[in-house]
Amino acid sequence: MSGCASTKRYSMSHSPDGIPSEDTMYRVMVDNGKNCVRVQCIGMYCVDNALDGSYSGLEELPQWMQGKVALLMMTSFTPPIPEVAGVGQRISEDTFWIYD
């Protein structure tokens, strides 16, 4: 059994008026050794965010987040760390900041 429980919870962060938030990002940590992905919402509208939690692999993430992580996996994490506009940054070998 992996050390990561799958939680299939999908939603996007929205501001109170229903507009997708530009003030939200996600810290995504990939632990390939345990086949585990941990997602933490960071930002103004993260209360009750349904994406927070642990997943049993990248394939369990919503498609939009999978695509952004896949793109960032092709970037370097050696400083200076490049930012990919509208996508995020690769902070280390297994940690990503994903913009929503």
Buried (B, 14 or more C-beta within 10 A) or exposed (E): EEEBEBBEBEEBBBEEEEEEBBEBBBBBBBBEEEBBBBBBBBBEBBEEBBBBBBBBBBEBBBEEBBEBBEBBBEBEBEEEEEBBEEBBBBBEEBBBBBBB
